[in-house]
Amino acid sequence: MHPRPGPDTLACVAPERHGSGARHGAIILSTGRNPVPSRASKIPVKVRHPRRPRRSDGASPLEKRFLTLADVAETLNITMAQAKALVRSGTLPAVKIGGRGIWRIETSMLEDYIERMYAQTRETISRMADEVEGADADLDEE
């Protein structure tokens, strides 16, 4: 039976690895008077390791030179399949890196693509406005 921790007891979780590959740990209780691990009580527990942050430097995807398809999909708020289709069609220029052919998109190319899409949208809106004005003029003549 494990001793109950008192008010002056220190507790910490010491991660351990077992042969099965499972992550376990032990809560080590020590009163501080004799912090020798062999005398400390060990209570085995399952340790939950926090998820690793996506980027260790906290940078947003657009602050790096090359982006992954996942970064592009997140930036454009589209699915991975849509991002891959943009790359494969050549609409969004990209390079394949490494033996497995992992796609990387240069940040400047993504910015250029976004600017092209804004320009295309402006042209479409302008053209639609011209068509509406032309239809209104035809109705006025009749």
C-alpha positions as CSV (number, residue, x, y, z in Angstrom):
1,M,0.0,0.0,0.0
2,H,1.2,3.4,-0.9
3,P,1.6,6.1,1.8
4,R,-0.8,9.1,1.5
5,P,0.8,12.3,0.6
6,G,1.0,14.9,3.4
7,P,1.0,18.7,3.1
8,D,4.8,18.8,2.8
9,T,5.0,16.0,0.2
10,L,6.3,16.8,-3.3
11,A,5.0,14.9,-6.3
12,C,6.3,14.6,-9.8
13,V,5.6,12.4,-12.8
14,A,8.7,10.5,-14.1
15,P,8.1,9.1,-17.6
16,E,9.2,5.6,-18.1
17,R,9.3,3.3,-21.2
18,H,8.3,-0.3,-21.1
19,G,9.1,-3.0,-23.7
20,S,5.6,-2.8,-25.1
21,G,6.2,0.8,-26.3
22,A,3.4,2.1,-24.1
23,R,4.1,5.3,-22.3
24,H,3.8,5.0,-18.6
25,G,5.1,6.9,-15.7
26,A,5.3,6.9,-12.0
27,I,4.3,9.5,-9.5
28,I,7.1,9.9,-7.1
29,L,6.2,11.0,-3.7
30,S,8.8,12.5,-1.5
31,T,8.6,14.5,1.8
32,G,11.8,16.4,0.8
33,R,13.6,15.2,3.9
34,N,15.1,12.2,2.1
35,P,14.6,12.7,-1.6
36,V,16.5,9.5,-2.6
37,P,14.5,7.8,-5.3
38,S,15.0,4.3,-3.9
39,R,13.1,5.4,-0.7
40,A,10.4,7.4,-2.5
41,S,7.1,5.7,-3.1
42,K,6.2,5.0,-6.7
43,I,2.6,4.9,-7.9
44,P,2.4,3.7,-11.5
45,V,0.1,5.8,-13.7
46,K,-0.6,6.3,-17.4
47,V,1.0,9.6,-18.5
48,R,-0.9,11.7,-21.1
49,H,1.6,13.5,-23.2
50,P,0.4,16.8,-24.6
51,R,0.1,17.0,-28.4
52,R,3.1,18.5,-30.0
53,P,2.3,22.0,-31.3
54,R,2.1,22.2,-35.1
55,R,5.0,24.6,-35.3
56,S,7.5,24.9,-32.5
57,D,8.3,28.5,-33.4
58,G,4.6,29.5,-33.4
59,A,4.9,30.9,-37.0
60,S,1.9,31.1,-39.2
61,P,2.1,29.1,-42.4
62,L,2.7,32.2,-44.6
63,E,6.0,33.1,-42.7
64,K,7.9,30.1,-44.2
65,R,9.4,29.9,-47.7
66,F,7.8,26.6,-48.6
67,L,4.4,25.3,-47.5
68,T,2.9,21.8,-47.4
69,L,-0.4,21.0,-49.1
70,A,-2.0,21.0,-45.6
71,D,-0.7,24.5,-45.1
72,V,-2.1,25.7,-48.4
73,A,-5.5,23.9,-47.7
74,E,-5.7,25.6,-44.3
75,T,-4.7,29.0,-45.7
76,L,-7.3,28.8,-48.5
77,N,-9.9,27.1,-46.3
78,I,-10.2,24.2,-48.8
79,T,-9.8,20.5,-48.6
80,M,-6.5,18.6,-49.2
81,A,-8.0,17.1,-52.3
82,Q,-8.8,20.6,-53.7
83,A,-5.3,21.8,-52.9
84,K,-3.8,18.8,-54.6
85,A,-6.0,19.4,-57.7
86,L,-4.8,23.0,-57.9
87,V,-1.2,21.8,-57.9
88,R,-1.7,18.9,-60.3
89,S,-3.5,21.1,-62.8
90,G,-0.7,23.7,-62.7
91,T,-3.0,26.4,-61.5
92,L,-0.8,26.7,-58.3
93,P,2.9,26.1,-59.2
94,A,4.6,23.7,-56.9
95,V,7.7,21.4,-56.7
96,K,8.0,17.8,-55.6
97,I,10.7,17.2,-53.0
98,G,12.5,14.0,-52.0
99,G,12.1,10.4,-53.1
100,R,8.5,10.2,-52.1
101,G,7.6,13.2,-54.1
102,I,6.1,15.4,-51.4
103,W,4.6,18.6,-52.8
104,R,5.9,22.0,-51.6
105,I,4.5,25.3,-52.6
106,E,6.5,28.5,-52.4
107,T,4.8,31.2,-50.3
108,S,5.3,33.7,-53.1
109,M,3.5,31.4,-55.5
110,L,0.6,31.1,-53.2
111,E,0.4,34.8,-52.8
112,D,0.5,35.2,-56.6
113,Y,-2.3,32.7,-57.0
114,I,-4.4,34.6,-54.5
115,E,-3.8,37.8,-56.3
116,R,-4.7,36.2,-59.6
117,M,-8.0,34.9,-58.1
118,Y,-8.8,38.4,-56.8
119,A,-8.2,39.8,-60.3
120,Q,-10.2,37.1,-61.9
121,T,-13.1,37.8,-59.5
122,R,-13.0,41.5,-60.2
123,E,-13.1,40.8,-64.0
124,T,-16.0,38.4,-63.6
125,I,-18.0,41.0,-61.5
126,S,-17.2,43.7,-64.0
127,R,-18.3,41.6,-66.9
128,M,-21.5,40.6,-65.1
129,A,-22.2,44.3,-64.4
130,D,-21.7,45.2,-68.0
131,E,-24.1,42.4,-69.1
132,V,-26.8,43.6,-66.7
133,E,-26.3,47.2,-68.0
134,G,-26.6,46.0,-71.6
135,A,-29.8,44.0,-70.8
136,D,-31.2,47.1,-69.1
137,A,-30.4,49.2,-72.2
138,D,-32.1,46.7,-74.5
139,L,-35.3,46.9,-72.3
140,D,-35.3,50.7,-72.4
141,E,-35.2,50.7,-76.2
142,E,-38.2,48.5,-76.5
